[in-house]
Amino acid sequence: MKNTDATTGVSLIRTLAKTGSVLIVTMLLMGSLRYSAMVVGLVDRIAGSDMWLAVYRLTGAADETDRERTIIMGVALVCCLLAIGIVQLGEYGIERLRRRRAGRP
């Protein structure tokens, strides 16, 4: 049975746009690691911390390659979570602007 509700199409488009936005923002945040000395320094400090050593033990990262993979997975996770927050804030701001403009004559 087909759903002919017009809001379903809008919801799907919005979901796809938000997903694409999260992916793009995640890639931009991960790309910032290459060009930002401050961010690289922060990642280095975290990767050498006692907490991160516990993550190495938990994941079974025995050699340098495994440790680098663990760091990359952690960076990707943090960047993705930040991207979700950024996209949500952006959507909130856009909705606020729409409501404000709709209220004006």
VOMI-862562 format. One record per atom (N, C-alpha, C, CB): residue number from 0; residue in one letter; atom name; x, y, z. Coordinates in Angstrom, 1 decimal. Glycine has a CB too. Layout:
> pake:mitor:donu:x:y:z
> NUM:A:CA:X:Y:Z
...
***
This chain:
> pake:mitor:donu:x:y:z
> 0:M:N:0.8:-1.2:0.0
> 0:M:CA:0.0:0.0:0.0
> 0:M:C:0.9:1.2:0.0
> 0:M:CB:-0.9:0.0:1.2
> 1:K:N:0.6:2.2:-0.9
> 1:K:CA:1.4:3.4:-1.0
> 1:K:C:0.8:4.5:-0.1
> 1:K:CB:1.4:3.9:-2.4
> 2:N:N:1.8:5.2:0.5
> 2:N:CA:1.4:6.3:1.4
> 2:N:C:1.5:7.6:0.5
> 2:N:CB:2.3:6.4:2.6
> 3:T:N:0.4:8.3:0.3
> 3:T:CA:0.4:9.4:-0.6
> 3:T:C:0.4:10.7:0.2
> 3:T:CB:-0.9:9.4:-1.4
> 4:D:N:0.8:10.6:1.5
> 4:D:CA:0.9:11.8:2.3
> 4:D:C:2.0:12.7:1.8
> 4:D:CB:1.1:11.5:3.8
> 5:A:N:1.7:14.0:1.6
> 5:A:CA:2.7:14.9:1.0
> 5:A:C:3.9:15.1:2.0
> 5:A:CB:2.1:16.2:0.7
> 6:T:N:3.6:15.0:3.3
> 6:T:CA:4.7:15.3:4.3
> 6:T:C:5.7:14.2:4.3
> 6:T:CB:4.1:15.4:5.7
> 7:T:N:5.4:13.0:3.8
> 7:T:CA:6.4:11.9:3.7
> 7:T:C:7.5:12.3:2.8
> 7:T:CB:5.7:10.6:3.2
> 8:G:N:7.2:12.9:1.7
> 8:G:CA:8.3:13.3:0.7
> 8:G:C:9.2:14.3:1.3
> 8:G:CB:7.7:13.8:-0.5
> 9:V:N:8.6:15.3:2.0
> 9:V:CA:9.4:16.4:2.6
> 9:V:C:10.2:15.8:3.7
> 9:V:CB:8.4:17.4:3.2
> 10:S:N:9.7:14.8:4.5
> 10:S:CA:10.4:14.2:5.6
> 10:S:C:11.6:13.4:5.0
> 10:S:CB:9.5:13.3:6.4
> 11:L:N:11.4:12.7:4.0
> 11:L:CA:12.5:12.0:3.4
> 11:L:C:13.6:12.9:2.8
> 11:L:CB:12.0:11.1:2.2
> 12:I:N:13.2:13.9:2.2
> 12:I:CA:14.2:14.9:1.6
> 12:I:C:14.9:15.5:2.8
> 12:I:CB:13.5:16.0:0.8
> 13:R:N:14.2:15.9:3.8
> 13:R:CA:14.9:16.5:5.0
> 13:R:C:15.9:15.5:5.6
> 13:R:CB:13.9:17.0:6.0
> 14:T:N:15.5:14.3:5.7
> 14:T:CA:16.4:13.3:6.3
> 14:T:C:17.6:13.1:5.5
> 14:T:CB:15.6:12.0:6.5
> 15:L:N:17.4:13.0:4.2
> 15:L:CA:18.6:12.9:3.3
> 15:L:C:19.5:14.1:3.3
> 15:L:CB:18.1:12.6:1.9
> 16:A:N:18.9:15.3:3.4
> 16:A:CA:19.7:16.5:3.5
> 16:A:C:20.5:16.5:4.8
> 16:A:CB:18.8:17.7:3.3
> 17:K:N:19.9:16.2:5.9
> 17:K:CA:20.6:16.2:7.2
> 17:K:C:21.7:15.1:7.2
> 17:K:CB:19.6:15.9:8.3
> 18:T:N:21.4:14.0:6.6
> 18:T:CA:22.4:12.9:6.6
> 18:T:C:23.6:13.4:5.7
> 18:T:CB:21.8:11.6:6.0
> 19:G:N:23.4:13.9:4.6
> 19:G:CA:24.4:14.4:3.7
> 19:G:C:25.2:15.5:4.4
> 19:G:CB:23.9:14.9:2.4
> 20:S:N:24.5:16.4:5.1
> 20:S:CA:25.1:17.5:5.9
> 20:S:C:26.0:17.0:7.0
> 20:S:CB:24.1:18.4:6.4
> 21:V:N:25.6:16.0:7.7
> 21:V:CA:26.4:15.4:8.7
> 21:V:C:27.7:14.7:8.1
> 21:V:CB:25.6:14.3:9.5
> 22:L:N:27.5:14.1:7.0
> 22:L:CA:28.7:13.5:6.4
> 22:L:C:29.7:14.5:5.9
> 22:L:CB:28.3:12.6:5.1
> 23:I:N:29.2:15.6:5.3
> 23:I:CA:30.1:16.7:4.8
> 23:I:C:30.8:17.4:6.0
> 23:I:CB:29.3:17.7:4.0
> 24:V:N:30.0:17.7:7.0
> 24:V:CA:30.6:18.4:8.2
> 24:V:C:31.6:17.4:8.9
> 24:V:CB:29.5:18.8:9.2
> 25:T:N:31.3:16.2:9.0
> 25:T:CA:32.3:15.2:9.5
> 25:T:C:33.6:15.2:8.7
> 25:T:CB:31.7:13.8:9.6
> 26:M:N:33.5:15.1:7.4
> 26:M:CA:34.7:15.2:6.6
> 26:M:C:35.5:16.5:6.8
> 26:M:CB:34.3:14.9:5.1
> 27:L:N:34.8:17.6:6.9
> 27:L:CA:35.4:18.9:7.1
> 27:L:C:36.2:18.9:8.4
> 27:L:CB:34.4:20.0:7.0
> 28:L:N:35.5:18.4:9.5
> 28:L:CA:36.1:18.4:10.8
> 28:L:C:37.4:17.4:10.8
> 28:L:CB:35.1:17.9:11.8
> 29:M:N:37.2:16.3:10.1
> 29:M:CA:38.4:15.4:10.1
> 29:M:C:39.5:16.0:9.2
> 29:M:CB:38.0:14.0:9.5
> 30:G:N:39.1:16.7:8.2
> 30:G:CA:40.1:17.4:7.3
> 30:G:C:40.8:18.5:8.1
> 30:G:CB:39.5:17.9:6.1
> 31:S:N:40.2:19.1:9.1
> 31:S:CA:40.8:20.2:9.8
> 31:S:C:42.0:19.6:10.6
> 31:S:CB:39.8:20.8:10.8
> 32:L:N:42.0:18.3:10.9
> 32:L:CA:43.2:17.8:11.6
> 32:L:C:44.5:18.0:10.8
> 32:L:CB:43.0:16.3:11.9
> 33:R:N:44.4:17.9:9.5
> 33:R:CA:45.6:18.0:8.7
> 33:R:C:46.1:19.4:8.7
> 33:R:CB:45.2:17.6:7.3
> 34:Y:N:45.3:20.4:8.9
> 34:Y:CA:45.7:21.8:8.7
> 34:Y:C:45.7:22.6:10.0
> 34:Y:CB:44.8:22.5:7.7
> 35:S:N:45.3:22.1:11.1
> 35:S:CA:45.2:22.8:12.3
> 35:S:C:46.2:22.2:13.4
> 35:S:CB:43.8:22.8:12.9
> 36:A:N:47.3:23.0:13.6
> 36:A:CA:48.3:22.5:14.6
> 36:A:C:47.6:22.4:16.0
> 36:A:CB:49.5:23.5:14.6
> 37:M:N:46.7:23.3:16.3
> 37:M:CA:46.1:23.2:17.6
> 37:M:C:45.3:21.9:17.8
> 37:M:CB:45.1:24.4:17.8
> 38:V:N:44.5:21.5:16.8
> 38:V:CA:43.7:20.3:16.9
> 38:V:C:44.6:19.1:16.9
> 38:V:CB:42.7:20.2:15.7
> 39:V:N:45.7:19.1:16.1
> 39:V:CA:46.6:18.0:16.1
> 39:V:C:47.3:17.8:17.5
> 39:V:CB:47.7:18.1:15.0
> 40:G:N:47.7:18.9:18.1
> 40:G:CA:48.2:18.9:19.5
> 40:G:C:47.3:18.3:20.5
> 40:G:CB:48.7:20.3:19.9
> 41:L:N:46.0:18.7:20.3
> 41:L:CA:45.0:18.2:21.3
> 41:L:C:44.8:16.7:21.1
> 41:L:CB:43.6:18.9:21.0
> 42:V:N:44.8:16.2:19.8
> 42:V:CA:44.6:14.8:19.6
> 42:V:C:45.9:14.0:20.1
> 42:V:CB:44.5:14.5:18.1
> 43:D:N:47.0:14.6:19.9
> 43:D:CA:48.3:13.9:20.5
> 43:D:C:48.2:13.8:22.0
> 43:D:CB:49.5:14.7:20.1
> 44:R:N:47.8:14.9:22.7
> 44:R:CA:47.7:14.8:24.1
> 44:R:C:46.7:13.8:24.6
> 44:R:CB:47.3:16.2:24.7
> 45:I:N:45.5:13.7:23.9
> 45:I:CA:44.5:12.7:24.3
> 45:I:C:45.0:11.3:24.0
> 45:I:CB:43.2:13.0:23.5
> 46:A:N:45.7:11.1:22.8
> 46:A:CA:46.2:9.8:22.5
> 46:A:C:47.2:9.3:23.4
> 46:A:CB:46.7:9.8:21.1
> 47:G:N:47.9:10.2:24.1
> 47:G:CA:48.9:9.8:25.1
> 47:G:C:48.4:9.7:26.5
> 47:G:CB:50.1:10.7:25.0
> 48:S:N:47.1:9.9:26.7
> 48:S:CA:46.6:10.0:28.1
> 48:S:C:46.3:8.6:28.6
> 48:S:CB:45.3:10.8:28.1
> 49:D:N:46.2:8.5:30.0
> 49:D:CA:45.9:7.2:30.6
> 49:D:C:44.6:6.6:30.1
> 49:D:CB:45.9:7.4:32.1
> 50:M:N:43.6:7.5:29.9
> 50:M:CA:42.3:7.0:29.5
> 50:M:C:42.5:6.4:28.1
> 50:M:CB:41.3:8.2:29.4
> 51:W:N:43.2:7.0:27.2
> 51:W:CA:43.4:6.4:25.9
> 51:W:C:44.2:5.1:25.9
> 51:W:CB:44.0:7.4:24.9
> 52:L:N:45.1:5.0:26.8
> 52:L:CA:45.8:3.7:27.0
> 52:L:C:44.9:2.6:27.4
> 52:L:CB:47.0:3.9:28.0
> 53:A:N:43.9:3.0:28.2
> 53:A:CA:42.9:2.0:28.6
> 53:A:C:42.0:1.6:27.3
> 53:A:CB:41.9:2.5:29.7
> 54:V:N:41.8:2.5:26.4
> 54:V:CA:41.1:2.2:25.2
> 54:V:C:41.9:1.3:24.4
> 54:V:CB:40.8:3.5:24.4
> 55:Y:N:43.2:1.5:24.3
> 55:Y:CA:44.1:0.6:23.6
> 55:Y:C:44.0:-0.8:24.1
> 55:Y:CB:45.6:1.1:23.6
> 56:R:N:44.1:-0.9:25.4
> 56:R:CA:43.9:-2.2:26.0
> 56:R:C:42.6:-2.9:25.8
> 56:R:CB:44.2:-2.1:27.6
> 57:L:N:41.5:-2.1:25.8
> 57:L:CA:40.2:-2.6:25.6
> 57:L:C:40.0:-3.1:24.2
> 57:L:CB:39.2:-1.5:25.9
> 58:T:N:40.6:-2.4:23.2
> 58:T:CA:40.4:-2.8:21.8
> 58:T:C:41.5:-3.8:21.4
> 58:T:CB:40.5:-1.5:20.9
> 59:G:N:42.4:-4.1:22.2
> 59:G:CA:43.5:-5.0:21.9
> 59:G:C:44.5:-4.5:20.9
> 59:G:CB:42.9:-6.3:21.3
> 60:A:N:44.7:-3.2:20.9
> 60:A:CA:45.7:-2.6:20.0
> 60:A:C:47.1:-2.8:20.5
> 60:A:CB:45.4:-1.0:19.8
> 61:A:N:47.8:-3.8:19.9
> 61:A:CA:49.1:-4.2:20.4
> 61:A:C:50.2:-3.4:19.7
> 61:A:CB:49.3:-5.7:20.2
> 62:D:N:50.1:-3.2:18.4
> 62:D:CA:51.2:-2.6:17.7
> 62:D:C:50.8:-1.1:17.2
> 62:D:CB:51.6:-3.4:16.5
> 63:E:N:51.7:-0.4:16.6
> 63:E:CA:51.5:0.9:16.2
> 63:E:C:50.3:1.1:15.2
> 63:E:CB:52.8:1.5:15.6
> 64:T:N:50.2:0.1:14.3
> 64:T:CA:49.2:0.1:13.3
> 64:T:C:47.8:0.0:13.9
> 64:T:CB:49.4:-1.0:12.2
> 65:D:N:47.7:-0.9:14.9
> 65:D:CA:46.4:-1.0:15.6
> 65:D:C:46.1:0.2:16.4
> 65:D:CB:46.4:-2.2:16.5
> 66:R:N:47.1:0.8:17.0
> 66:R:CA:46.9:2.1:17.7
> 66:R:C:46.5:3.2:16.8
> 66:R:CB:48.2:2.5:18.5
> 67:E:N:47.1:3.3:15.7
> 67:E:CA:46.7:4.4:14.7
> 67:E:C:45.2:4.2:14.3
> 67:E:CB:47.6:4.4:13.5
> 68:R:N:44.9:2.9:14.0
> 68:R:CA:43.5:2.7:13.6
> 68:R:C:42.5:3.1:14.7
> 68:R:CB:43.3:1.2:13.3
> 69:T:N:42.9:2.8:16.0
> 69:T:CA:42.0:3.1:17.1
> 69:T:C:41.9:4.6:17.2
> 69:T:CB:42.6:2.5:18.4
> 70:I:N:43.0:5.3:17.0
> 70:I:CA:43.0:6.8:17.1
> 70:I:C:42.1:7.3:16.0
> 70:I:CB:44.4:7.4:16.9
> 71:I:N:42.2:6.8:14.7
> 71:I:CA:41.3:7.2:13.6
> 71:I:C:39.9:7.0:13.9
> 71:I:CB:41.8:6.5:12.3
> 72:M:N:39.6:5.8:14.5
> 72:M:CA:38.2:5.5:14.8
> 72:M:C:37.7:6.5:15.8
> 72:M:CB:38.0:4.1:15.3
> 73:G:N:38.5:6.8:16.8
> 73:G:CA:38.1:7.8:17.9
> 73:G:C:37.8:9.1:17.3
> 73:G:CB:39.1:7.8:19.0
> 74:V:N:38.7:9.6:16.4
> 74:V:CA:38.6:10.9:15.8
> 74:V:C:37.3:10.9:14.9
> 74:V:CB:39.8:11.2:14.9
> 75:A:N:37.1:9.9:14.2
> 75:A:CA:35.9:9.8:13.3
> 75:A:C:34.6:9.9:14.2
> 75:A:CB:35.9:8.5:12.5
> 76:L:N:34.6:9.1:15.3
> 76:L:CA:33.5:9.2:16.2
> 76:L:C:33.2:10.5:16.8
> 76:L:CB:33.6:8.1:17.3
> 77:V:N:34.3:11.2:17.3
> 77:V:CA:34.1:12.5:17.9
> 77:V:C:33.7:13.5:16.8
> 77:V:CB:35.4:13.0:18.5
> 78:C:N:34.3:13.5:15.6
> 78:C:CA:33.9:14.4:14.5
> 78:C:C:32.5:14.2:14.1
> 78:C:CB:34.8:14.2:13.3
> 79:C:N:32.0:12.9:14.0
> 79:C:CA:30.6:12.6:13.7
> 79:C:C:29.7:13.2:14.7
> 79:C:CB:30.4:11.1:13.5
> 80:L:N:30.0:13.0:16.0
> 80:L:CA:29.1:13.5:17.1
> 80:L:C:29.1:15.0:17.0
> 80:L:CB:29.6:13.0:18.4
> 81:L:N:30.2:15.7:16.8
> 81:L:CA:30.2:17.1:16.7
> 81:L:C:29.4:17.6:15.5
> 81:L:CB:31.7:17.6:16.6
> 82:A:N:29.5:16.8:14.4
> 82:A:CA:28.8:17.2:13.2
> 82:A:C:27.3:17.1:13.4
> 82:A:CB:29.2:16.3:12.0
> 83:I:N:26.9:16.1:14.1
> 83:I:CA:25.4:15.9:14.4
> 83:I:C:24.9:17.1:15.2
> 83:I:CB:25.1:14.6:15.2
> 84:G:N:25.7:17.5:16.2
> 84:G:CA:25.3:18.7:17.0
> 84:G:C:25.3:20.0:16.1
> 84:G:CB:26.3:18.9:18.1
> 85:I:N:26.3:20.2:15.3
> 85:I:CA:26.3:21.3:14.4
> 85:I:C:25.1:21.4:13.4
> 85:I:CB:27.7:21.4:13.6
> 86:V:N:24.8:20.2:12.8
> 86:V:CA:23.7:20.2:11.9
> 86:V:C:22.4:20.4:12.7
> 86:V:CB:23.6:18.8:11.2
> 87:Q:N:22.2:19.9:13.9
> 87:Q:CA:21.0:20.1:14.6
> 87:Q:C:20.9:21.6:15.0
> 87:Q:CB:21.0:19.3:15.9
> 88:L:N:22.0:22.2:15.4
> 88:L:CA:21.9:23.7:15.7
> 88:L:C:21.6:24.5:14.5
> 88:L:CB:23.3:24.1:16.3
> 89:G:N:22.2:24.1:13.3
> 89:G:CA:21.9:24.8:12.1
> 89:G:C:20.4:24.6:11.7
> 89:G:CB:22.7:24.3:11.0
> 90:E:N:19.8:23.4:11.9
> 90:E:CA:18.4:23.2:11.6
> 90:E:C:17.5:24.1:12.5
> 90:E:CB:18.1:21.7:11.7
> 91:Y:N:17.9:24.1:13.8
> 91:Y:CA:17.2:24.9:14.7
> 91:Y:C:17.2:26.4:14.3
> 91:Y:CB:17.8:24.8:16.2
> 92:G:N:18.4:26.9:13.9
> 92:G:CA:18.5:28.3:13.5
> 92:G:C:17.6:28.6:12.3
> 92:G:CB:19.9:28.6:13.2
> 93:I:N:17.6:27.6:11.3
> 93:I:CA:16.8:27.8:10.1
> 93:I:C:15.4:27.9:10.4
> 93:I:CB:17.2:26.7:9.1
> 94:E:N:14.9:26.9:11.3
> 94:E:CA:13.5:26.9:11.7
> 94:E:C:13.1:28.2:12.4
> 94:E:CB:13.2:25.7:12.6
> 95:R:N:14.0:28.7:13.2
> 95:R:CA:13.7:30.0:13.9
> 95:R:C:13.5:31.1:12.9
> 95:R:CB:14.8:30.3:14.9
> 96:L:N:14.4:31.2:11.9
> 96:L:CA:14.3:32.2:10.9
> 96:L:C:13.0:32.1:10.1
> 96:L:CB:15.5:32.1:9.9
> 97:R:N:12.6:30.9:9.8
> 97:R:CA:11.4:30.6:9.0
> 97:R:C:10.2:31.1:9.8
> 97:R:CB:11.2:29.2:8.7
> 98:R:N:10.2:30.8:11.1
> 98:R:CA:9.1:31.2:12.0
> 98:R:C:9.0:32.7:12.1
> 98:R:CB:9.2:30.6:13.4
> 99:R:N:10.2:33.3:12.2
> 99:R:CA:10.2:34.8:12.3
> 99:R:C:9.7:35.5:11.1
> 99:R:CB:11.7:35.2:12.7
> 100:R:N:10.1:34.9:9.9
> 100:R:CA:9.7:35.5:8.7
> 100:R:C:8.2:35.3:8.4
> 100:R:CB:10.5:35.0:7.5
> 101:A:N:7.7:34.1:8.8
> 101:A:CA:6.3:33.9:8.6
> 101:A:C:5.4:34.8:9.5
> 101:A:CB:6.0:32.4:9.0
> 102:G:N:6.0:35.2:10.6
> 102:G:CA:5.2:36.1:11.5
> 102:G:C:5.1:37.5:11.1
> 102:G:CB:5.8:36.0:12.9
> 103:R:N:6.1:37.9:10.2
> 103:R:CA:6.1:39.3:9.7
> 103:R:C:5.2:39.4:8.5
> 103:R:CB:7.5:39.7:9.3
> 104:P:N:4.6:40.6:8.3
> 104:P:CA:3.8:40.8:7.1
> 104:P:C:4.5:40.9:5.8
> 104:P:CB:3.0:42.1:7.3
***
